[in-house]
Structures are given as structure tokens and as C-alpha cells.
């Protein structure tokens, strides 16, 4: 099992959601607003804290917990849709999941994902 964490541009969220929803047995998606910066930082200069926060870029983080056999397909769908070709498109991280528990039924691991 893997956790896919995709940090993408906010305007790409509806397209990404539509694309992953069409995957058979898609396990679900959680999104939340995030702010950050990458290599495209401005030139170093003296900041105050309020200015530092203005330098951050708005993105959306998408979380998908998926069985191993679905990971490459989900990653490819997100990559294809979220890519704009401009700096700051975001990143996709794939992390190992040790355990998953569905609270309502008590199902664990792959059974809890789909």
C-alpha cells in the first residue's frame, strides 16, 4: 500500500478529480489547501514575517491511499492532468503505508482502501 501525495496548482483540482474518479475501484481522494515555495524563490533580501508569507505560493495537496497495483496508474493520471509546463507545477510523492484501518467496519489494509 502507498500514500500518494500530490501538490498541484489549485486550478487543476477539478480536472484531476474528474480524471482519477474514472479509474476502476478508485479508493478516494482527500484535498487540502497548502502554501509553500520551491526553487523559484525570489532573490535573497531582508524580509519581515508578513513578507515571507506573501512569498509562498498557493497549492492544493491531494492525498490518495492506494493498493500497490493502482499506484502507477493514479500517479500517471495526476501527472498528466496537473502538468502545465510552467515552473511551480508541483510535485508527486509516493510513500509506503504500514497500515490502514477503516473506522466504520474495522477492515484493514487493502480491504480498507477499496
Secondary structure as GFF3:
##gff-version 3
##sequence-region A 1 114
A	DSSP	beta_strand	2	8	.	.	.	ID=ss1
A	DSSP	three_ten_helix	10	12	.	.	.	ID=ss2
A	DSSP	alpha_helix	13	21	.	.	.	ID=ss3
A	DSSP	beta_strand	30	36	.	.	.	ID=ss4
A	DSSP	alpha_helix	49	54	.	.	.	ID=ss5
A	DSSP	beta_strand	57	66	.	.	.	ID=ss6
A	DSSP	alpha_helix	68	82	.	.	.	ID=ss7
A	DSSP	beta_strand	90	96	.	.	.	ID=ss8
A	DSSP	alpha_helix	110	113	.	.	.	ID=ss9
###
